[in-house]
Amino acid sequence: MPNFAYRGRDANGQVASGHIDAASATEVAGQLQSRGITPVSITAQSGSVRAKSRSAAAKPATAAASDGKAAAASSLASKDLLPKPVDSTDVMFFSRQLYTLLKAGVPIMRALAGLQESASKPTVIEMLQELRESLDAGRELSTALARLPKIFTPFYVAMVRVGEMTGQMETVFLRLYHHMAFERFMKEQVSSATRYPMFVIIAMAIALVVVNIFVIPAFAKVFAGFHAELPLMTKILLGFSSFMVDTWYVMLGGVALGIFAFRTWIRTIPGRFQWDKIKLTLPIAGKIISKATLARFARSYALASKSGVPIIQALTTVSQTVGNEYIAHKIDGMRDGISRGETVLRVAAHAGIFPPVVLQMIAVGEESGTLDDLMQEIAEMFQNEIEYELKTLAQQIEPILITMLGVMVLVLALGIFLPLWDMGSVVTKK
């Protein structure tokens, strides 16, 4: 019977290695799982030349199959050099697939090799190749993931590290998959809800430009032929239209410069902090952004806490994933308060970002020792509220858009059609 050398981690996170006689590597993985050891690598070490040659041939065959897809790109020292970074959807499905393979008892190296063989996206193939090379070099999976900062977030790496320490790798990957699916759902809902109002606003802006550049100048020639005194509103419209026609390139450059300055400002730390704070106070959209951010915080904290992350470390990693610098600053303040010995309820109330009902649930969870479960319920509560807000978003914005459209039509009517009516009345009397 072939002999296999294995390396893995036990339930305490300690490195475990040794040799096992078994019919296959899958059987070895099953034996290790029954002992509470998560396998990292399993290598055939049979004494016979035939078994040894089969083992030596199997590994190059797998590597050749995977390297064939990555032949177009050389091994990367850092994934920051990827031409197109792997998106969050790829990472989400990577987590789900890895969970399935690890749960079935497949060693991590074989799992990554299998995923690389079935991948079709070049950047995903390169990512998996980099992970395999890091593991071959003796690094842990969390360390290998940390070397790809543009793909895996600090929160993701921290969760995997906890999985390595507790021997619950497959459970952590499943929770990460559900967490990323929730994030994707929220983004799609917000994008779908804002598509209609954005389309209407853009259409109104285009109509305003067309009217001022093409329509009003034509009426200006008609008004000039009558040599009559024009109303104040008409003079304002004609003046603004003339200004747009004469200086359209200056206005276009000003808009482009303003967009560039704004994007440069929000890339700075103070600018990003101030803009994230302003977003929470925007009418209609502000409450949706606030609830979405708090839902992300609650779900991330529940995931970290259930995975065994200490509360200080959990708040540190969660603050990096909420996507809002202002709320992240408040979470860091909560972490500092807890490190000084204050209760979670006290620091949460002092942060000033949670509604009263959430504070009551935190108080109950802290007293009963089920804070992680209640945080999960808080996330689900916010998610339900956000879904309702997004479904009614069009109804909330519709009156504002109709009012804006009505004002624009009224101004045009008073500025253009009223003078024509007065002139028509004068001509009729004559």
Sequence and secondary structure as in RCSB ss.txt:
>XXXX:A:sequence
MPNFAYRGRDANGQVASGHIDAASATEVAGQLQSRGITPVSITAQSGSVRAKSRSAAAKPATAAASDGKAAAASS
LASKDLLPKPVDSTDVMFFSRQLYTLLKAGVPIMRALAGLQESASKPTVIEMLQELRESLDAGRELSTALARLPK
IFTPFYVAMVRVGEMTGQMETVFLRLYHHMAFERFMKEQVSSATRYPMFVIIAMAIALVVVNIFVIPAFAKVFAG
FHAELPLMTKILLGFSSFMVDTWYVMLGGVALGIFAFRTWIRTIPGRFQWDKIKLTLPIAGKIISKATLARFARS
YALASKSGVPIIQALTTVSQTVGNEYIAHKIDGMRDGISRGETVLRVAAHAGIFPPVVLQMIAVGEESGTLDDLM
QEIAEMFQNEIEYELKTLAQQIEPILITMLGVMVLVLALGIFLPLWDMGSVVTKK
>XXXX:A:secstr
  EEEEEEE TTS EEEEEEE SSHHHHHHHHHHTT EEEEEEE  SSHHHHHHHHHHHHHHHHHHHHHTTTS  
 S GGG SS   HHHHHHHHHHHHHHHHTT  HHHHHHHHHHH  SHHHHHHHHHHHHHHHTT  HHHHHHT TT
TS HHHHHHHHHHHHHT HHHHHHHHHHHHHHHHHHHHHHHHHHHHHHHHHHHHHHHHHHIIIIIHHHHHHHHHH
HT    HHHHHHHHHHHHHHHHHHHHHHHHHHHHHHHHHHHHSHHHHHHHHHHHTTSTTHHHHHHHHHHHHHHHH
HHHHHHTT  HHHHHHHHHTTSS HHHHHHHHHHHHHHHTT  HHHHHHHHT S HHHHHHHHHHHHHT HHHHH
HHHHHHHHHHHHHHHHTHHHHHHHHHHHHHHHHHHHHIIIIIHHHHHHHHHHHH 
